[in-house]
Amino acid sequence: MKEKVLKVNESPYRVLSLFTGCGGLDLGFEEAGAETIVAVDNDFEACKTLRHNRPEWNIFEGDIRDYNPAVRDVDIVIGGPPCQGFSSAGKGDPSDPRNFLWREYMRVVERVKPRAMVLENVSALTHKKNGDHLTGIMTALEAQGYNFTYGVLNAADFGVPQARRRLVVIGLREGVPTMPEPTHAGRHVTVRQALADLDGNFDEEFSHMPPKHAPHVAARWAELDPGETDPNYRRARLDPDKPSTTIRAGGGYGPKGDHLAGFHPPIHPWQPRQLTVREAARLQSFPDDWAFKGSKTAQGRQVGNAVPVKLGEAIGRHVVGMLRAQDAEKSDREQTA
């Protein structure tokens, strides 16, 4: 077969991925015409997932503070620094040391000087108590010569069957960046559309095994209406005809108000149980051929921490589109010079 020759503005853009997790944002950028050349993460189980699904990726498994990039010709740096210290769902501790890892993100950006950067985080980063960090990110971008924009995007507006609001910062070394426009506003994908064909097809290798619950808990959940919250566990039953509530990495609360360990996703819309990892992954718009590695809890944590793939794709297409437009304009100038 003859090798396809790519035009100058169709070549895959080279991505350096930080805080990669299990690869949701990378998968989205891959669909948009980019390729991850290096992925950096310190979670060994997430790295197992990455190596299984993309053995060709160069993966740095370790603390980002120990990562000194040697790669060159990076087009885009992407990543979402840890958000537990900012998140409204957690303790939101402003002194959490993880709050400052965005500085490591910006250190890498300064080192490799990409044409574009995308930083993703929880929408709570825009709150007043976290404002110093957002200001710090913007100040660092200005100091490095980037034009930037930012906004809060709802994943449901981009074809993800989940209401998930995320802050996205986009920077360009040349040109004026813009934010992507919603593709599914007013026509959201529902939980039913995402999960209907999974009923009864349980498979541990597919990360689709139902959790076991005490009979009295299952009986109580069976009585919940769509969207109704179990007051004992502060967990809602999903409404099948709406996008899911936000899939979180773990936690949740028990009947005594105590914080629970492990992965505790929402209650299934028509069965009296929590979602399986695969169902949660569907609501994060992961393709079914993306395999998750590690324990069930580790898999659930990976899914909950991920950027929804279709949201990543929308961001990726927008950023890649801006770079391709720049390349096409440059090519036209060179041809007419």
C-alpha positions as CSV (number, residue, x, y, z in Angstrom):
1,M,0.0,0.0,0.0
2,K,1.3,3.4,-0.9
3,E,2.1,5.6,2.1
4,K,-0.3,8.6,2.4
5,V,1.4,11.9,1.9
6,L,0.1,14.5,4.4
7,K,-0.2,18.1,3.4
8,V,1.7,20.6,5.6
9,N,-1.4,21.5,7.6
10,E,-2.6,17.9,7.9
11,S,0.5,16.5,9.7
12,P,-0.2,15.2,13.2
13,Y,0.7,17.8,15.8
14,R,3.1,16.7,18.5
15,V,1.6,16.7,22.1
16,L,3.4,16.6,25.4
17,S,0.9,15.5,28.0
18,L,1.2,16.3,31.7
19,F,-0.9,14.8,34.5
20,T,-2.1,12.4,31.8
21,G,-4.1,10.0,34.1
22,C,-5.7,7.3,32.0
23,G,-5.6,9.4,28.8
24,G,-9.0,11.0,28.3
25,L,-7.7,14.4,27.1
26,D,-5.0,12.6,24.9
27,L,-7.6,10.4,23.3
28,G,-9.6,13.5,22.4
29,F,-6.6,15.2,20.9
30,E,-5.7,12.0,19.0
31,E,-9.2,12.1,17.4
32,A,-8.5,15.7,16.5
33,G,-5.4,14.9,14.5
34,A,-2.6,15.1,17.1
35,E,-0.3,12.5,18.6
36,T,1.0,12.2,22.1
37,I,4.8,11.9,22.1
38,V,5.4,12.0,25.8
39,A,2.9,11.4,28.7
40,V,3.8,12.2,32.3
41,D,2.0,10.9,35.4
42,N,2.9,9.6,38.8
43,D,0.0,7.1,39.2
44,F,1.5,3.6,38.4
45,E,-1.9,2.1,37.7
46,A,-2.9,4.9,35.3
47,C,0.4,4.3,33.6
48,K,-0.4,0.6,33.3
49,T,-3.6,1.7,31.5
50,L,-1.6,4.0,29.1
51,R,1.0,1.4,28.3
52,H,-1.6,-1.3,27.6
53,N,-3.6,0.9,25.2
54,R,-0.8,2.9,23.7
55,P,2.5,0.9,24.0
56,E,4.1,3.2,21.5
57,W,3.8,6.2,23.8
58,N,6.8,7.4,25.7
59,I,5.7,7.5,29.3
60,F,7.4,9.1,32.2
61,E,6.1,7.5,35.4
62,G,7.0,9.7,38.3
63,D,6.7,13.1,40.0
64,I,6.4,15.9,37.6
65,R,8.9,17.8,39.7
66,D,11.5,15.3,38.7
67,Y,10.6,15.5,35.0
68,N,13.0,17.5,32.8
69,P,11.8,17.3,29.2
70,A,14.4,16.5,26.6
71,V,11.9,16.4,23.8
72,R,11.8,19.2,21.2
73,D,9.5,20.4,18.4
74,V,6.5,20.2,20.7
75,D,3.4,21.7,19.2
76,I,1.0,21.5,22.1
77,V,1.3,21.0,25.9
78,I,-1.9,19.7,27.5
79,G,-2.8,18.6,31.0
80,G,-4.9,19.1,34.1
81,P,-2.9,19.6,37.3
82,P,-4.5,17.9,40.4
83,C,-7.7,19.6,41.4
84,Q,-8.5,18.1,44.9
85,G,-7.4,21.2,46.6
86,F,-9.7,23.4,44.4
87,S,-12.7,21.1,44.0
88,S,-16.0,22.1,45.6
89,A,-16.7,18.4,45.9
90,G,-13.8,17.9,48.3
91,K,-12.4,19.7,51.2
92,G,-11.2,22.5,49.0
93,D,-8.1,23.2,51.2
94,P,-6.4,26.3,49.8
95,S,-3.1,25.2,51.4
96,D,-3.1,21.7,49.7
97,P,0.4,21.4,48.2
98,R,-1.2,19.9,45.0
99,N,-2.7,23.3,44.4
100,F,0.7,24.6,43.3
101,L,1.5,21.9,40.7
102,W,0.3,24.2,38.0
103,R,3.7,25.9,38.5
104,E,5.4,22.6,37.3
105,Y,3.1,22.6,34.3
106,M,4.2,26.2,33.4
107,R,7.9,25.2,34.0
108,V,7.6,22.5,31.4
109,V,5.8,25.0,29.0
110,E,8.7,27.4,29.5
111,R,11.2,24.7,28.8
112,V,9.7,23.2,25.6
113,K,8.0,26.4,24.2
114,P,5.1,24.8,22.5
115,R,3.0,26.7,19.9
116,A,-0.1,26.1,22.0
117,M,-1.1,25.0,25.5
118,V,-4.2,23.7,27.1
119,L,-4.7,23.6,30.9
120,E,-7.8,22.0,32.3
121,N,-9.1,22.1,35.8
122,V,-12.2,22.2,37.9
123,S,-14.5,25.2,37.5
124,A,-13.9,26.0,41.2
125,L,-10.5,27.4,40.2
126,T,-12.4,30.5,39.2
127,H,-13.8,31.0,42.7
128,K,-12.5,33.9,44.8
129,K,-10.6,31.6,47.3
130,N,-8.7,30.0,44.4
131,G,-8.2,33.2,42.4
132,D,-4.6,33.6,43.2
133,H,-3.8,30.4,41.4
134,L,-5.7,31.4,38.3
135,T,-4.0,34.8,38.4
136,G,-0.7,33.0,38.7
137,I,-1.3,30.9,35.6
138,M,-2.3,34.0,33.6
139,T,0.7,35.9,34.8
140,A,3.0,33.0,33.9
141,L,1.5,32.8,30.4
142,E,1.9,36.6,29.9
143,A,5.6,36.4,31.0
144,Q,6.2,33.6,28.5
145,G,4.7,35.5,25.6
146,Y,1.4,33.6,25.2
147,N,-1.9,35.1,24.2
148,F,-4.6,33.2,26.1
149,T,-8.3,32.9,26.9
150,Y,-10.2,30.8,29.4
151,G,-13.7,29.7,30.1
152,V,-15.9,27.1,31.9
153,L,-17.2,24.4,29.5
154,N,-19.9,21.9,30.2
155,A,-19.1,18.5,28.8
156,A,-22.7,17.9,28.1
157,D,-22.6,20.7,25.5
158,F,-20.0,18.7,23.5
159,G,-21.7,15.3,23.2
160,V,-20.7,13.9,26.6
161,P,-23.6,12.2,28.4
162,Q,-22.7,13.9,31.6
163,A,-23.0,17.4,33.1
164,R,-19.4,18.2,34.0
165,R,-18.2,21.8,34.2
166,R,-14.5,22.3,33.7
167,L,-12.2,25.3,33.4
168,V,-10.2,25.3,30.2
169,V,-7.3,27.7,29.5
170,I,-6.0,27.9,25.9
171,G,-2.8,29.7,25.0
172,L,-1.2,30.5,21.7
173,R,2.3,31.7,21.1
174,E,1.1,33.4,17.9
175,G,-2.4,34.7,17.2
176,V,-5.4,35.3,19.4
177,P,-7.0,32.1,20.8
178,T,-10.7,31.5,21.1
179,M,-12.8,29.0,23.0
180,P,-14.6,26.1,21.2
181,E,-18.3,26.6,20.6
182,P,-20.8,24.0,21.9
183,T,-21.7,21.2,19.5
184,H,-24.6,19.7,21.4
185,A,-26.3,22.6,23.2
186,G,-30.0,21.9,23.5
187,R,-29.6,18.3,22.3
188,H,-27.6,16.6,25.1
189,V,-26.8,12.9,25.0
190,T,-28.7,11.1,27.8
191,V,-27.8,8.3,30.2
192,R,-30.2,6.0,28.5
193,Q,-28.5,6.5,25.1
194,A,-25.1,5.8,26.6
195,L,-25.9,2.8,28.8
196,A,-29.0,0.9,27.3
197,D,-27.0,-1.7,25.4
198,L,-24.9,-2.7,28.4
199,D,-27.7,-4.3,30.4
200,G,-26.8,-7.8,31.5
201,N,-23.6,-8.2,29.5
202,F,-21.4,-8.3,32.6
203,D,-17.7,-9.0,32.0
204,E,-14.9,-8.5,34.4
205,E,-12.3,-8.1,31.6
206,F,-14.5,-5.4,30.2
207,S,-14.5,-3.6,33.6
208,H,-18.3,-4.2,33.7
209,M,-19.0,-6.1,36.9
210,P,-21.8,-4.9,39.2
211,P,-20.8,-4.1,42.8
212,K,-22.4,-6.0,45.6
213,H,-24.7,-4.1,48.0
214,A,-26.4,-5.1,51.2
215,P,-30.0,-6.2,50.5
216,H,-31.5,-3.4,52.6
217,V,-29.4,-0.8,50.6
218,A,-30.5,-2.3,47.3
219,A,-34.1,-2.3,48.4
220,R,-34.0,1.3,49.4
221,W,-32.3,2.3,46.1
222,A,-35.0,0.4,44.2
223,E,-37.6,2.8,45.5
224,L,-35.7,5.9,44.4
225,D,-37.2,8.0,41.6
226,P,-35.0,9.2,38.8
227,G,-32.8,12.0,40.1
228,E,-33.7,11.4,43.7
229,T,-30.9,11.3,46.3
230,D,-30.5,8.6,49.0
231,P,-30.2,10.7,52.1
232,N,-28.2,8.0,53.9
233,Y,-25.5,7.9,51.3
234,R,-25.9,11.3,49.6
235,R,-25.9,9.7,46.2
236,A,-28.5,10.2,43.5
237,R,-30.1,7.8,41.1
238,L,-29.4,8.9,37.6
239,D,-32.3,10.2,35.4
240,P,-32.1,8.0,32.3
241,D,-33.4,10.8,30.1
242,K,-30.9,13.4,31.1
243,P,-27.1,13.6,31.1
244,S,-25.5,12.0,34.1
245,T,-24.4,14.0,37.1
246,T,-20.6,14.4,37.4
247,I,-18.7,11.2,37.7
248,R,-16.1,11.6,40.5
249,A,-12.9,9.8,41.3
250,G,-14.0,8.4,44.6
251,G,-15.2,9.1,48.0
252,G,-18.9,9.6,48.8
253,Y,-20.5,9.4,52.2
254,G,-21.9,6.6,54.4
255,P,-25.0,6.6,56.5
256,K,-23.1,8.2,59.4
257,G,-21.8,11.0,57.3
258,D,-18.4,9.4,57.2
259,H,-16.3,9.7,54.1
260,L,-16.1,6.5,52.2
261,A,-13.0,5.2,50.5
262,G,-13.0,3.6,47.1
263,F,-15.0,4.3,44.0
264,H,-18.6,5.3,44.6
265,P,-20.3,6.4,41.4
266,P,-24.0,7.4,41.1
267,I,-26.9,4.9,41.3
268,H,-27.9,3.1,38.1
269,P,-31.0,4.6,36.5
270,W,-33.0,1.4,36.4
271,Q,-31.1,-1.1,38.6
272,P,-30.7,-0.8,42.4
273,R,-26.9,-0.6,42.3
274,Q,-24.0,1.7,41.6
275,L,-22.6,2.0,38.2
276,T,-19.9,-0.3,37.0
277,V,-16.5,1.1,35.9
278,R,-17.4,0.6,32.2
279,E,-20.8,2.4,32.7
280,A,-18.9,5.3,34.3
281,A,-16.4,5.2,31.4
282,R,-19.3,5.4,28.9
283,L,-20.6,8.5,30.7
284,Q,-17.1,9.9,30.3
285,S,-17.3,9.1,26.6
286,F,-14.4,6.6,26.6
287,P,-14.5,4.1,23.7
288,D,-15.3,0.5,24.7
289,D,-11.9,-0.7,23.4
290,W,-10.0,1.5,25.9
291,A,-9.1,-1.0,28.7
292,F,-8.6,0.1,32.3
293,K,-5.9,-1.6,34.4
294,G,-5.5,-2.0,38.2
295,S,-8.1,-2.8,40.9
296,K,-11.7,-1.9,40.4
297,T,-11.2,1.1,42.8
298,A,-8.1,2.2,40.8
299,Q,-10.0,1.9,37.5
300,G,-12.9,3.9,38.9
301,R,-10.5,6.6,40.2
302,Q,-8.9,6.8,36.8
303,V,-12.3,7.2,35.1
304,G,-13.5,9.8,37.6
305,N,-10.3,11.9,37.3
306,A,-10.3,11.9,33.5
307,V,-11.2,14.6,31.0
308,P,-14.2,13.3,29.0
309,V,-12.9,12.1,25.7
310,K,-15.4,14.0,23.6
311,L,-14.8,17.2,25.5
312,G,-11.1,16.7,24.8
313,E,-11.8,16.1,21.2
314,A,-13.8,19.3,20.9
315,I,-11.0,21.3,22.5
316,G,-8.4,19.4,20.4
317,R,-10.2,20.1,17.1
318,H,-10.4,23.7,18.0
319,V,-6.8,24.1,18.9
320,V,-5.6,22.0,16.0
321,G,-7.8,24.1,13.7
322,M,-6.2,27.3,14.9
323,L,-2.7,25.8,14.3
324,R,-3.7,24.5,10.9
325,A,-5.0,27.9,9.9
326,Q,-1.7,29.5,10.9
327,D,0.2,26.9,8.9
328,A,-2.0,27.3,5.9
329,E,-1.5,31.1,6.0
330,K,2.2,30.7,6.4
331,S,2.3,28.3,3.4
332,D,0.3,30.7,1.3
333,R,2.7,33.6,2.1
334,E,5.7,31.4,1.2
335,Q,4.2,30.4,-2.1
336,T,3.4,34.0,-3.1
337,A,6.7,35.4,-1.9
